[in-house]
Amino acid sequence: MNEQQAREDIQIIKAMLDKTRKATSESGTLFIVWGFLITLALIGNYALAYFENNRWGWLVWIVVTAAGGIYSAVYAYRKDRRAPVKTYIQIVGRHLYEACGAGFVLVAIILPLLGAYSHEAITILWAVVMGILFFVMGGLFEWSLLKWFGLAWWGGAVGLTLVQGNNRTLLYTVLFIACYLVPAFILRAKYRKEQSSI
């Protein structure tokens, strides 16, 4: 292999990596849908706690998780049909989303129902899983901004320990909008910009 061939091979690999990043960033839509569902659930939980009717809080989360799960399954099915070939980063990304999704269900629903910890700890543990999700996504997409959002989630987890009761849910809602919905819209805008330049 001569030097010219090596340069061409490097260019091909670089083009493939750029294409992979563009294809992967489409997940902004899925993040936005989940973001709105979770924001509604957080507001619902806050309202239930405010009116001292916490006994229905678990139902809010089960409905949101079921709705989001159904939407995610349909979204993934449609995406798989459009792209019969998956890149390695797309496969790793899918596993990351599924692992963190399972972590969210465990942290927010199953473990508290089993009495592993009080409901007060849910938002803190959820913020830790969110930090993992965003930090690893930043590494996969080679996008530092997502890593910074991951660090913000971990800082938020520490900050949430300083607040008690319903104020913790309120603070978590603000953290969620700032560090989940905002990056989801940035991701979606980035994807649209990249698609318009193709």
C-alpha positions as CSV (number, residue, x, y, z in Angstrom):
1,M,0.0,0.0,0.0
2,N,1.5,3.4,-1.0
3,E,1.1,6.7,0.8
4,Q,-1.7,7.9,-1.6
5,Q,-3.7,4.8,-1.0
6,A,-3.3,5.1,2.8
7,R,-4.6,8.8,2.6
8,E,-7.6,7.7,0.6
9,D,-8.4,4.9,3.1
10,I,-8.1,7.4,6.0
11,Q,-10.5,9.8,4.2
12,I,-13.0,6.9,3.6
13,I,-12.8,5.9,7.3
14,K,-13.3,9.6,8.4
15,A,-16.3,10.0,6.0
16,M,-17.8,6.8,7.5
17,L,-17.4,8.1,11.1
18,D,-18.9,11.4,10.2
19,K,-21.9,9.6,8.5
20,T,-22.3,7.4,11.6
21,R,-22.4,10.5,13.9
22,K,-25.1,12.1,11.7
23,A,-27.1,8.9,11.6
24,T,-26.9,8.5,15.4
25,S,-27.8,12.1,16.3
26,E,-31.4,11.5,15.0
27,S,-32.2,10.1,18.4
28,G,-32.9,13.7,19.5
29,T,-36.6,13.0,18.5
30,L,-36.8,10.1,20.9
31,F,-35.2,12.1,23.7
32,I,-37.7,15.0,23.2
33,V,-40.7,12.6,23.4
34,W,-39.3,11.0,26.6
35,G,-38.5,14.5,27.9
36,F,-42.0,15.7,27.6
37,L,-43.5,12.6,29.1
38,I,-41.1,12.7,32.1
39,T,-41.7,16.4,32.6
40,L,-45.4,15.8,32.7
41,A,-44.9,13.0,35.2
42,L,-42.7,15.2,37.4
43,I,-45.2,18.0,37.4
44,G,-48.0,15.4,38.2
45,N,-45.9,14.0,41.1
46,Y,-45.2,17.5,42.4
47,A,-49.0,18.4,42.2
48,L,-49.9,15.1,44.0
49,A,-47.4,15.8,46.8
50,Y,-48.5,19.5,47.0
51,F,-52.1,18.3,47.6
52,E,-50.9,15.6,49.9
53,N,-52.2,12.8,47.7
54,N,-48.9,10.8,47.1
55,R,-50.5,7.4,46.9
56,W,-51.1,7.8,43.1
57,G,-47.5,8.8,42.3
58,W,-46.5,5.3,41.3
59,L,-49.4,5.1,38.8
60,V,-48.2,8.3,37.0
61,W,-44.8,6.7,36.5
62,I,-46.2,3.4,35.3
63,V,-48.3,5.1,32.7
64,V,-45.4,7.3,31.5
65,T,-43.1,4.3,31.4
66,A,-45.6,2.3,29.4
67,A,-46.4,5.1,27.0
68,G,-42.7,5.9,26.5
69,G,-41.8,2.2,26.1
70,I,-44.4,1.7,23.4
71,Y,-43.3,4.8,21.6
72,S,-39.7,3.7,21.8
73,A,-40.4,0.2,20.4
74,V,-42.4,1.6,17.5
75,Y,-39.6,4.2,16.8
76,A,-36.9,1.6,16.9
77,Y,-38.8,-0.7,14.6
78,R,-39.3,2.0,12.1
79,K,-35.7,3.2,12.3
80,D,-34.5,-0.4,11.8
81,R,-36.6,-0.8,8.7
82,R,-35.3,2.4,7.2
83,A,-31.6,1.5,7.9
84,P,-31.0,-2.2,7.3
85,V,-27.3,-1.8,8.1
86,K,-26.3,-0.6,11.5
87,T,-22.9,0.9,12.4
88,Y,-21.0,-0.2,15.5
89,I,-21.7,3.2,17.2
90,Q,-25.4,2.8,16.5
91,I,-25.3,-0.7,18.1
92,V,-23.4,0.6,21.1
93,G,-25.7,3.6,21.4
94,R,-28.8,1.3,21.4
95,H,-27.3,-0.8,24.1
96,L,-26.5,2.3,26.2
97,Y,-30.1,3.6,25.8
98,E,-31.6,0.3,26.7
99,A,-29.3,-0.2,29.7
100,C,-30.0,3.3,31.1
101,G,-33.7,2.8,30.4
102,A,-33.6,-0.4,32.5
103,G,-31.7,1.6,35.1
104,F,-34.4,4.3,35.2
105,V,-37.2,1.7,35.7
106,L,-35.2,0.0,38.5
107,V,-34.3,3.2,40.2
108,A,-37.6,5.0,39.9
109,I,-40.2,2.2,40.2
110,I,-39.1,-1.3,41.1
111,L,-36.5,-0.7,43.8
112,P,-38.6,1.8,45.7
113,L,-41.6,-0.5,45.5
114,L,-39.5,-3.3,47.0
115,G,-38.5,-0.9,49.8
116,A,-34.8,-0.7,48.9
117,Y,-34.8,3.0,49.7
118,S,-37.3,5.9,50.3
119,H,-38.9,7.8,47.4
120,E,-36.8,10.8,48.4
121,A,-33.7,9.0,46.9
122,I,-35.2,8.4,43.5
123,T,-34.3,11.8,41.9
124,I,-30.7,11.6,43.2
125,L,-30.2,8.1,41.8
126,W,-31.9,9.0,38.6
127,A,-29.6,12.0,38.2
128,V,-26.6,9.6,38.5
129,V,-27.9,7.4,35.7
130,M,-28.6,10.5,33.6
131,G,-25.0,11.6,34.1
132,I,-23.8,8.2,32.8
133,L,-26.1,8.4,29.8
134,F,-25.0,11.8,28.7
135,F,-21.3,11.4,29.5
136,V,-21.1,8.2,27.5
137,M,-23.1,9.6,24.6
138,G,-20.7,12.5,24.5
139,G,-17.8,10.0,24.1
140,L,-19.6,8.0,21.5
141,F,-20.6,11.0,19.4
142,E,-17.3,12.8,20.1
143,W,-19.3,15.8,21.3
144,S,-17.9,17.5,24.5
145,L,-21.2,19.4,25.1
146,L,-22.9,16.1,26.0
147,K,-20.1,15.3,28.4
148,W,-20.6,18.6,30.1
149,F,-24.3,17.8,30.5
150,G,-23.3,14.5,32.0
151,L,-21.1,16.3,34.5
152,A,-24.0,18.7,35.3
153,W,-26.2,15.8,36.1
154,W,-23.7,14.4,38.5
155,G,-23.3,17.8,40.1
156,G,-27.1,18.0,40.3
157,A,-27.2,14.6,42.1
158,V,-25.0,16.1,44.8
159,G,-27.1,19.3,44.9
160,L,-30.3,17.3,45.3
161,T,-29.0,15.9,48.5
162,L,-29.1,19.4,50.0
163,V,-32.9,19.8,49.4
164,Q,-35.6,17.8,51.1
165,G,-39.3,16.9,50.5
166,N,-41.3,18.2,47.6
167,N,-38.7,21.0,46.9
168,R,-36.4,18.2,45.7
169,T,-38.9,17.2,43.1
170,L,-39.2,20.8,42.0
171,L,-35.4,21.2,41.8
172,Y,-35.1,18.0,39.9
173,T,-37.8,19.2,37.4
174,V,-35.7,22.3,36.7
175,L,-32.5,20.2,36.4
176,F,-34.4,17.8,34.0
177,I,-35.5,20.6,31.8
178,A,-32.1,22.3,31.7
179,C,-30.0,19.1,31.4
180,Y,-32.2,16.8,29.4
181,L,-34.8,18.7,27.3
182,V,-32.3,21.5,26.3
183,P,-29.7,19.0,25.0
184,A,-32.4,17.0,23.3
185,F,-33.5,20.1,21.3
186,I,-29.8,20.9,20.6
187,L,-29.3,17.4,19.3
188,R,-32.4,17.6,17.2
189,A,-31.3,21.0,15.7
190,K,-27.8,19.6,15.0
191,Y,-29.3,16.7,13.2
192,R,-31.6,18.9,11.1
193,K,-28.7,21.2,10.2
194,E,-26.6,18.2,9.1
195,Q,-29.4,16.7,7.1
196,S,-30.0,20.0,5.2
197,S,-26.3,20.1,4.3
198,I,-26.4,16.6,2.7
